[in-house]
Amino acid sequence: MVDHDGDEDRIRSERSFAEMCSEMFIKDFMTKDLVTISENDSIDQILETFDKYHFHTYPVVNEDNVLVGTIDQNIILKILLVHRAPRIEHTHLNAVVFQGDTAKTIMIPHPVSISPNETLCDTADMILKHKIDRFCIVEDGKLVGMICKPDIIKEVYKLRGSY
Amino acid sequence: MEVLLHILLILLLAKLFGEVFERAGFPSILGELLSGMVLGILLIHQESEILKFLAEMGAIFLLFTAGYKEVHLRDLKESSAKASVVTVVQIVVAFSFGAAIGVYFHLSALESIFIGVAFSPTSIGVVVRTLIDMDYLSSKPGSMILTSSIFDDIIGIFLLSIVVTMATYEQFPSGVQVLIILLKMVAFVAIMFSLRKWVFSRLFDQIHRMHVKESIFAFVIVIALFSAYLAEVFGLHAVIGAFIGGVMLSDVSHAKIEHVQSKVTGLAYGIFVPIFFAFIGISLNIASLQTIGLFSVLVVVLALLGKLIGGFLGSRLIGFDNYDSLIFGVGVMPRAGVELVLISIGKEMGIIGDEVFSAIVLMVAVSIFVSPVLLKKAIQFKNRTNSNNT
């Protein structure tokens, strides 16, 4: 016996999830109140920021609030453990980071960013596909928010329970 | 399928010997060269076409990853002004020393010029550990070594493209031919810059939305191979195109996702690059090293002295004191990857013979051993003199 009614319910609910997911925009649940690092901040100022807050990644902005890069815990750890860096890390670029004295010299330039009008589903797809844990949200070049994996999980979970 | 066994053994020995050298405090490239030499003596007596092709891919990916991962156009723009004088001076002196050896030993004009070109690059990775240990990475000479070394490689690669094109004319080119070479290079770089500005970012904006597996990784490789191929179409060498292609992708955010970078590096350093270095070891003619002792010794000594003297003079010109100039001169002495790419191309095109090839590989090995030690001595010398004066 095939449970046609059950199948129809399932198809209806899947469709409605997909539709709902693609109607939810990142701008509605991104974090807007951001802790940012200025591109001219010194290493000491950056370390203070990492000491004071406990985020994994901080966006780096210029004076016009344009996103110019990111600094994450890995970079900080690398700088703090410079004397233990394995030879594989002895590249030109790392050497430039090790000797850097401001945010713009140590940051990862050109971070992947998304638009605030990106949908929840597309963002979740990108997180899974490209193994990225967080995105900076940029509108007209300016940083307007951030979204990370737990935020996405929370929203998808809420959505799953809502139909 | 004997070649499967060869590839298997090359990768196995390259990684094992590389590890031994790493643990002894030297770069793994020495172990990879040694693995090739050992296999060349014991097993691989004839270079197969497949191995040769894989080694060529190694050279292409070595330079592609150098451009893709190590160069940022923004850094280049910012540092070009301050490093240009010192870089040009040290390259001119190193080049002259190399060419002079060729002239002294009555080699052809092209071969002499090629030795000069092969003397030009610097491998910064060899001395980074010493600069860190001696707390000199952020010093004036340390910072200049970093900036200058990247320009050395770029200038070396462009000089190579001139020599490679000269080799295709099979004679010293006329003024018009040199102009044509330069125009081809400018046209190639202009096309690549246009692609970077108008195409690459837009292309990757679409690619990252594709549903097929590994789309971004595949397109990064496509661009590496496309750049290499386009360079060949323009009469330049594939490795030059690969390097420039890498630089053009270095600020495309989707192409630089960490996950993708690690796959590109894995493909390069996990497979192709060790095969390339091992292939150089296999191609080494040990007999030729023994028979031309004086030539090899002169190549080693003058290649190191060329950089030392050129670096010293260039630094003095921009106002460094004697100690900092000495530290800079020693810091730009080491050679490694780019140098080996240059000579493998020279050998493949018949520009240089076995003797020159073997002597330059020997010089690379010696420079890797002596540069960190000499750099440490130079820094200690400065510190001692400063503490005696205070």
Boltz contact constraints between the chains, C-beta under 6 A:
constraints:
  - contact:
      token1: [A, 82]
      token2: [B, 132]
      max_distance: 6.0
  - contact:
      token1: [A, 87]
      token2: [B, 22]
      max_distance: 6.0
  - contact:
      token1: [A, 90]
      token2: [B, 125]
      max_distance: 6.0
  - contact:
      token1: [A, 90]
      token2: [B, 128]
      max_distance: 6.0
  - contact:
      token1: [A, 90]
      token2: [B, 129]
      max_distance: 6.0
  - contact:
      token1: [A, 91]
      token2: [B, 70]
      max_distance: 6.0
  - contact:
      token1: [A, 92]
      token2: [B, 70]
      max_distance: 6.0
  - contact:
      token1: [A, 92]
      token2: [B, 124]
      max_distance: 6.0
  - contact:
      token1: [A, 92]
      token2: [B, 150]
      max_distance: 6.0
  - contact:
      token1: [A, 93]
      token2: [B, 70]
      max_distance: 6.0
  - contact:
      token1: [A, 95]
      token2: [B, 128]
      max_distance: 6.0
  - contact:
      token1: [A, 95]
      token2: [B, 146]
      max_distance: 6.0
  - contact:
      token1: [A, 96]
      token2: [B, 146]
      max_distance: 6.0
  - contact:
      token1: [A, 98]
      token2: [B, 137]
      max_distance: 6.0
  - contact:
      token1: [A, 99]
      token2: [B, 137]
      max_distance: 6.0
  - contact:
      token1: [A, 99]
      token2: [B, 138]
      max_distance: 6.0
  - contact:
      token1: [A, 110]
      token2: [B, 251]
      max_distance: 6.0
  - contact:
      token1: [A, 110]
      token2: [B, 253]
      max_distance: 6.0
  - contact:
      token1: [A, 112]
      token2: [B, 253]
      max_distance: 6.0
  - contact:
      token1: [A, 130]
      token2: [B, 257]
      max_distance: 6.0
  - contact:
      token1: [A, 130]
      token2: [B, 259]
      max_distance: 6.0
  - contact:
      token1: [A, 131]
      token2: [B, 259]
      max_distance: 6.0
